[in-house]
Amino acid sequence: MIKKKTFSSKLFSSWKKLGPGLVTGASDDDPSGIATYSQAGAAYGLATLWTSIIAFPLMASIQQMCARIGLVTSQGLTGTLKKHYPRPILYLMLLFSFPAIVMNIGADIAGMGAVGNLLFPSIDANYFSVLFTIILLGLIIYLPYQKIASVLKYLCIVMLVYFIVPFLYKQDFSEILKATFIPTIKFDKDFIAILVGILGTTISPYLFFWQASVEVEEMKNKRKHLIVNKKIIHDINQDVDFGMTVSGFVMYFIILTTGTVLFKGGVHQIDTVEQAAMALKPLAGNLAYLLFAVGVIGTGLIAIPVLSGSISYIITETFGWEQGLDKKFHEAKAFYVIIAISLILGLSLNYIGITPIQSLIYTAILYGLTAPVLIAIILHISNNKKIMGENVNGRTTNILGFAALIIMTIAAVALIYLQF
């Protein structure tokens, strides 16, 4: 007699199937991303709520391509670039990616430290920043890949707090629906800058590198005799879609929270995540403030290993060094040393006069410049039968991919124009 699966067992089985896509999606909403969404909500209310609907299919299509590249080639994006494209393109990506990712790490560490100080005011924010850096470094170096993947996956549950926060405050649901499905565009410098910032923080180049490389890790650990077929690709696409859906919802609910609570409460200028958390306290109550703050720390713990792992994959693949979170420290010393250096450099930015806001601006500029070039290369690889065989892009994926390329190119041009 075959036993029927209970709802809980089905849920657990589905949870176990989730892989890198969920972690990638969750890491997209890092503390610096939360700061950007909070700025949008506080400054313009619900006017940017529709961007989460637009961003989702664009994010998902690019990440699916990256996952498929890793799966089919058994190499990360950097390894594929190195093998099939001119070296100057690879070195240019390295030149732009390293400082951008380090500054992103710095902004996230600073955000986590500041929020730690809000929760425990007697302890200086700098101490929290150092503590989180040490904890992250220890976890990344000493835990094997499967443990890291499992820890990161369970940390994603923290993201659920952002689905609760808006409902701790009275909402006008007709206004929310209108803002969600009817785009608002204001042709002024600040509003365009916010739109560019939202795009830059959701469609981030470091995620492209991470997705491809971590799929290779998964393949090594779970599917050593893998034959790439439609079923495998379908499962990976579902994983990516789920992760990007989580990312899109978190983005949506943060804009919703700050766009209703802060904007309507007269708070229109938010520069950091701790300011957003503090502003929520008198307007939406202690629980909203506490959940928002805890969410910032949780997202930082997810995002920073992804950021530091991305830069390490990029550099080690570029120079042909041993790499992989599945390897122990003595087996891939350079890989882990680069992770350590990126964390220490990120932490040090707070002590050399570069503020988290400056880091965010510089990161957005560098991401904005590299994203269109990388998306174009990813599209080219994904449609190249010599590299991908039968697993080239379908029509829908290409339409979404080229839409992402056009939108990110416009965003890059706008970003340069607004800065200079």
C-alpha positions in Angstrom: 0.0 0.0 0.0 1.4 3.4 -1.0 1.1 6.0 1.6 -0.1 9.5 0.5 2.3 12.3 1.3 1.1 14.7 3.9 1.2 18.4 3.2 4.2 18.9 5.6 6.2 16.1 3.9 5.4 17.6 0.5 6.5 21.0 1.8 9.7 19.6 3.2 10.4 17.7 -0.1 9.9 20.9 -2.1 12.1 22.8 0.3 14.9 20.3 -0.1 14.8 20.7 -3.9 15.4 24.4 -3.6 19.1 25.2 -4.3 21.3 28.1 -5.5 18.4 30.0 -7.0 16.8 30.8 -3.6 20.1 31.9 -2.1 20.9 34.1 -5.2 17.4 35.7 -5.0 17.7 36.3 -1.3 21.2 37.8 -1.6 19.9 40.3 -4.2 18.0 42.0 -1.3 21.1 42.8 0.7 21.3 45.7 3.2 22.5 48.1 0.5 19.5 47.0 -1.7 17.1 47.5 1.3 18.6 51.0 1.7 17.8 51.8 -2.0 14.2 50.5 -1.8 13.7 52.4 1.5 15.0 55.6 -0.2 12.5 55.0 -3.1 9.5 54.4 -0.7 10.3 57.3 1.6 10.9 59.8 -1.2 8.1 58.9 -3.6 5.6 56.8 -1.7 4.2 54.0 -3.8 5.3 55.5 -7.1 8.0 52.9 -7.7 6.0 49.9 -6.5 5.5 48.8 -10.1 9.3 48.3 -10.7 9.2 45.0 -8.8 6.7 43.6 -11.3 8.9 44.7 -14.3 12.2 43.6 -12.7 11.2 40.0 -11.9 11.1 38.5 -15.4 14.2 40.4 -16.4 16.1 39.1 -13.4 14.8 35.6 -13.8 15.7 35.3 -17.5 19.4 36.5 -16.9 19.9 34.2 -13.9 18.4 31.2 -15.8 20.9 31.8 -18.6 23.8 32.0 -16.1 22.6 28.8 -14.4 22.4 27.0 -17.7 25.9 28.2 -18.7 27.3 26.7 -15.5 25.4 23.5 -15.9 26.3 22.9 -19.6 29.9 24.0 -19.6 30.8 22.8 -16.1 32.5 26.2 -15.7 31.7 29.5 -14.1 31.0 32.6 -16.2 34.6 33.7 -15.9 35.9 30.3 -17.1 33.6 30.5 -20.1 34.6 34.0 -20.9 38.3 33.0 -20.6 37.9 30.1 -23.0 35.8 31.6 -25.7 36.3 35.4 -25.7 39.2 37.9 -26.0 41.2 38.3 -22.8 40.7 42.2 -22.6 37.0 41.6 -22.1 37.8 39.3 -19.1 40.3 41.7 -17.6 37.9 44.7 -18.0 35.2 42.8 -16.2 37.7 42.0 -13.4 38.8 45.7 -13.2 35.2 46.9 -12.8 33.9 44.0 -10.7 36.5 43.9 -7.9 36.1 47.5 -6.6 32.3 47.4 -7.0 31.8 44.1 -5.1 34.3 45.2 -2.3 32.3 48.5 -1.9 29.1 46.6 -1.8 30.5 44.3 0.9 31.6 47.4 2.8 28.2 49.0 2.6 26.5 45.8 3.8 28.9 45.3 6.7 28.4 48.9 7.8 24.6 48.5 7.5 24.6 45.4 9.6 26.8 47.1 12.2 24.6 50.1 12.4 21.5 48.0 12.9 23.2 45.9 15.5 23.9 49.1 17.4 20.2 50.1 17.1 19.2 46.8 18.7 21.9 47.0 21.4 22.8 50.7 21.8 25.4 50.1 24.5 27.7 48.4 21.9 29.3 50.6 19.2 28.4 49.9 15.6 32.0 49.4 14.6 32.3 46.5 17.1 29.3 44.8 15.5 30.8 45.3 12.0 34.0 43.6 13.1 32.1 40.8 14.8 29.9 40.1 11.8 33.0 40.1 9.5 34.8 37.5 11.8 31.7 35.3 12.1 31.2 35.3 8.3 34.8 34.6 7.6 34.8 31.7 10.0 31.7 30.2 8.6 32.9 30.5 5.0 36.3 28.9 5.7 35.4 26.2 8.1 32.1 24.9 6.9 31.9 22.6 3.8 29.9 23.8 0.8 26.7 21.7 1.6 26.7 23.2 5.1 27.1 26.7 3.8 24.4 26.2 1.3 22.1 24.8 4.0 22.8 27.6 6.4 22.2 30.2 3.7 19.0 28.6 2.6 17.6 28.5 6.2 18.7 32.1 6.7 16.4 33.0 3.7 13.4 32.4 6.1 14.4 35.7 7.8 13.2 37.4 4.6 9.6 36.5 5.6 9.7 39.4 8.2 9.4 41.9 5.3 6.1 40.3 4.3 4.7 41.0 7.8 5.9 44.6 8.4 3.4 46.4 6.1 0.4 44.8 7.7 1.4 46.2 11.1 0.1 49.5 9.7 -3.2 50.4 8.2 -3.1 50.2 4.4 -5.2 51.5 1.5 -5.4 48.4 -0.7 -7.0 50.2 -3.7 -4.1 52.6 -3.7 -1.6 49.8 -3.5 -3.2 47.9 -6.4 -3.2 51.0 -8.6 0.5 51.7 -7.8 1.4 48.1 -8.5 0.0 47.7 -12.0 -0.1 51.3 -13.3 3.5 52.6 -13.7 4.3 56.1 -12.6 7.2 57.9 -14.2 8.3 61.4 -13.2 10.8 63.1 -15.6 13.0 64.7 -13.0 16.6 63.9 -12.1 16.0 62.5 -8.7 13.2 60.1 -9.7 15.2 58.8 -12.7 18.1 58.3 -10.3 16.0 56.2 -8.0 14.7 54.1 -10.9 18.3 53.5 -12.1 19.3 52.7 -8.5 16.5 50.1 -8.2 17.5 48.5 -11.5 21.2 48.5 -10.5 20.6 46.8 -7.2 18.2 44.2 -8.6 20.1 43.2 -11.8 23.6 43.0 -10.3 26.6 41.6 -12.2 28.0 39.8 -9.1 24.9 37.6 -9.2 25.6 36.5 -12.8 29.0 35.1 -11.7 27.7 33.5 -8.5 24.8 31.7 -10.2 27.0 30.1 -12.9 29.8 29.1 -10.5 27.5 27.8 -7.7 25.6 25.6 -10.2 29.0 23.9 -11.0 29.4 23.4 -7.2 26.0 21.8 -7.0 26.7 19.6 -10.0 29.9 18.4 -8.4 28.3 17.6 -5.0 24.9 16.2 -6.0 25.0 15.1 -9.6 28.4 13.8 -10.3 27.2 11.7 -13.3 24.8 14.4 -14.6 23.5 14.2 -18.1 22.0 17.7 -18.9 18.5 17.2 -20.2 15.2 19.2 -20.3 14.1 17.9 -16.9 17.3 19.1 -15.2 17.1 22.5 -16.9 13.4 22.7 -16.0 14.2 22.0 -12.3 17.0 24.7 -12.3 14.7 27.2 -14.0 12.1 26.6 -11.3 14.7 27.1 -8.6 15.8 30.4 -10.1 12.2 31.5 -10.6 11.4 30.8 -7.0 14.5 32.7 -5.8 13.8 35.7 -8.0 10.1 35.6 -6.9 11.3 35.9 -3.2 13.6 38.7 -4.2 10.9 40.5 -6.0 8.4 40.2 -3.1 10.9 41.4 -0.6 11.7 44.4 -2.8 7.9 45.0 -3.2 7.1 44.9 0.5 10.0 47.1 1.6 8.9 49.8 -0.9 5.3 49.2 0.3 6.4 49.6 4.0 8.4 52.7 3.6 6.1 54.1 0.9 3.1 54.0 3.3 4.5 54.3 6.8 7.5 56.7 6.2 6.2 58.7 3.2 2.8 59.3 4.7 4.4 60.0 8.1 6.4 62.9 6.6 9.8 61.1 6.5 11.0 61.7 2.9 14.8 61.5 3.3 16.3 58.1 4.1 20.0 57.5 3.4 20.7 54.3 5.3 19.0 51.1 6.5 19.3 52.1 10.2 17.5 55.4 9.4 14.7 53.5 7.8 14.4 51.2 10.9 14.5 54.1 13.3 11.9 56.1 11.4 9.5 53.1 11.5 9.6 52.9 15.3 7.5 55.9 16.2 5.2 55.5 13.2 4.5 51.7 13.0 5.5 50.5 16.5 8.3 48.5 18.1 7.5 45.2 16.4 7.8 46.7 12.9 11.1 48.4 13.8 12.5 45.2 15.4 11.5 42.9 12.4 12.9 45.4 9.9 16.2 45.5 11.8 16.5 41.8 12.2 15.8 41.4 8.5 18.7 43.7 7.6 21.2 41.5 9.6 19.7 38.3 8.1 20.0 39.5 4.6 23.6 40.7 5.2 24.5 37.2 6.4 23.1 35.8 3.2 24.5 38.4 0.8 28.1 38.9 2.0 29.1 35.2 1.4 27.6 35.5 -2.1 29.4 38.8 -2.8 32.8 37.6 -1.5 32.3 34.2 -3.1 31.6 35.9 -6.5 34.8 37.9 -6.5 36.8 34.9 -5.5 35.3 32.8 -8.3 36.0 35.6 -10.8 39.7 36.0 -9.8 40.6 32.3 -9.3 38.9 31.3 -12.6 40.7 34.1 -14.4 44.2 32.9 -13.2 43.4 29.2 -13.2 43.8 28.7 -9.5 42.0 26.0 -7.4 38.6 27.2 -6.3 35.4 26.1 -4.7 33.4 26.2 -1.5 33.4 22.4 -1.6 37.2 22.4 -1.0 39.0 22.7 2.3 41.2 25.7 3.0 44.5 23.8 2.3 43.1 22.6 -1.0 42.2 26.1 -2.3 44.2 28.6 -0.3 44.0 31.4 -2.9 40.2 31.1 -3.1 39.7 31.5 0.6 42.4 34.2 0.9 40.6 36.3 -1.7 37.4 35.9 0.2 39.2 37.0 3.4 40.8 40.0 1.6 37.5 41.1 0.2 35.8 41.1 3.6 38.7 42.9 5.3 38.8 45.5 2.5 35.1 46.0 2.7 35.3 46.4 6.5 38.2 48.9 6.2 36.2 51.2 3.9 34.4 52.4 7.1 37.7 53.5 8.6 39.2 55.4 5.6 36.4 58.0 5.2 34.2 56.2 2.6 30.7 56.3 3.9 28.1 53.5 3.2 26.2 56.0 1.0 29.3 56.8 -1.0 30.0 53.1 -1.4 26.4 52.6 -2.7 26.8 55.4 -5.3 30.2 54.1 -6.5 28.9 50.5 -6.6 25.8 51.6 -8.6 28.0 53.4 -11.2 30.3 50.4 -11.6 27.5 47.9 -11.8 25.6 50.2 -14.2 28.6 50.3 -16.5 29.3 46.6 -16.5 25.8 45.1 -16.4 24.9 45.9 -20.1 28.2 44.5 -21.4 27.8 41.3 -19.3 24.2 40.8 -20.3 25.2 41.1 -24.0 28.0 38.5 -23.5 25.6 36.2 -21.6 23.1 36.4 -24.4 25.8 35.7 -26.9 27.0 32.6 -25.0 23.5 31.4 -24.4 22.7 31.5 -28.1 26.1 30.0 -29.2 25.5 26.3 -30.2 29.3 25.6 -30.2 29.2 26.3 -26.4 25.6 25.4 -25.4 24.8 22.7 -27.9 21.0 22.0 -27.9 20.6 24.1 -24.7 20.5 27.5 -26.4 18.0 30.1 -25.4 14.3 29.8 -26.4 12.4 32.7 -27.9 10.8 33.9 -24.6 14.2 33.9 -22.8 15.7 35.9 -25.6 12.9 38.4 -25.7 13.3 39.0 -21.9 17.1 38.9 -22.1 17.2 41.6 -24.9 14.6 43.6 -23.0 17.0 43.5 -19.9 19.9 44.5 -22.2 18.0 47.5 -23.6 16.7 48.7 -20.2 20.0 48.3 -18.5 21.8 50.2 -21.3 19.3 53.1 -21.0 19.9 53.0 -17.2 23.7 53.1 -17.7 23.4 56.1 -20.0 21.0 57.8 -17.6 23.4 57.0 -14.7 26.4 58.5 -16.5 24.3 61.6 -17.5 23.0 62.1 -14.0 26.5 61.8 -12.4 28.4 64.0 -14.9 
